[in-house]
Amino acid sequence: MPEALSVEFIHHVSRVTRDLERSREFYIDVLGFQPIQRPNFSFPGAWLFNYGLQIHLIQTPEPLDPPITEP
């Protein structure tokens, strides 16, 4: 098996949510993230920043399929 790459840091992650305002409140009120400017995409979302990390929230009205866990 090949050796895994070492990760030094993560700059941003995306999180899909069906309730944008509730997710936004959690990251801001509980974890202390701050809203940052987001491009005017055609779908609702929010970008937040703290601890050197950006969280990109993406709203979807439909539940997503479960993630694939096997290669």
Backbone torsions as a table, in degrees:
resi	resn	phi	psi	omega
1	MET	NA	135.0	179.0
2	PRO	-66.1	152.3	178.6
3	GLU	-70.7	139.1	-179.3
4	ALA	-71.0	146.9	174.0
5	LEU	-71.6	145.2	176.1
6	SER	-86.8	138.5	179.3
7	VAL	-103.5	123.8	179.9
8	GLU	-88.7	-36.8	176.2
9	PHE	-165.3	164.7	175.1
10	ILE	-117.1	127.0	-176.8
11	HIS	-84.0	-44.6	178.2
12	HIS	-154.0	154.1	176.8
13	VAL	-134.3	152.6	176.7
14	SER	-107.4	142.7	179.4
15	ARG	-132.1	122.6	179.1
16	VAL	-88.8	136.0	-178.5
17	THR	-141.0	151.5	173.0
18	ARG	-93.7	-14.8	-179.1
19	ASP	-125.8	87.4	-174.3
20	LEU	-60.1	-46.6	-176.5
21	GLU	-65.7	-40.2	178.4
22	ARG	-65.1	-43.0	177.9
23	SER	-64.1	-44.5	179.5
24	ARG	-59.7	-46.3	178.0
25	GLU	-59.4	-41.0	179.3
26	PHE	-61.0	-51.1	-177.7
27	TYR	-65.6	-34.6	-179.5
28	ILE	-80.7	-53.3	-172.6
29	ASP	-77.0	-35.9	-176.1
30	VAL	-93.9	-44.0	-174.5
31	LEU	-100.5	-6.0	174.0
32	GLY	79.3	20.1	176.8
33	PHE	-74.0	156.3	178.9
34	GLN	-116.2	139.9	175.9
35	PRO	-65.3	142.0	173.8
36	ILE	-128.2	164.5	-177.1
37	GLN	-62.7	138.5	-179.6
38	ARG	-125.3	139.7	175.4
39	PRO	-59.5	159.1	-178.9
40	ASN	-83.2	76.3	178.3
41	PHE	-74.4	167.8	-179.3
42	SER	-84.2	5.6	179.7
43	PHE	-132.5	152.7	-178.3
44	PRO	-71.0	147.9	177.5
45	GLY	-178.8	-178.3	178.2
46	ALA	-151.4	145.5	173.8
47	TRP	-113.3	134.0	-177.5
48	LEU	-130.5	155.2	-178.4
49	PHE	-142.0	138.9	169.0
50	ASN	-175.8	159.0	175.9
51	TYR	57.8	26.6	-178.0
52	GLY	74.5	15.9	-174.7
53	LEU	-129.0	135.4	172.1
54	GLN	-100.1	135.5	171.4
55	ILE	-108.7	124.2	177.5
56	HIS	-107.3	106.3	177.3
57	LEU	-86.3	134.4	180.0
58	ILE	-126.9	123.0	-178.7
59	GLN	-90.6	136.1	173.0
60	THR	-134.9	137.0	-179.1
61	PRO	-76.7	-20.3	-175.1
62	GLU	-105.8	145.2	173.7
63	PRO	-63.5	146.6	178.1
64	LEU	-89.3	154.7	173.4
65	ASP	-62.0	150.0	177.1
66	PRO	-61.1	148.0	179.9
67	PRO	-65.6	152.0	176.5
68	ILE	-77.4	127.9	-176.7
69	THR	-108.1	-8.5	179.3
70	GLU	-116.5	144.8	178.6
71	PRO	-68.9	NA	NA
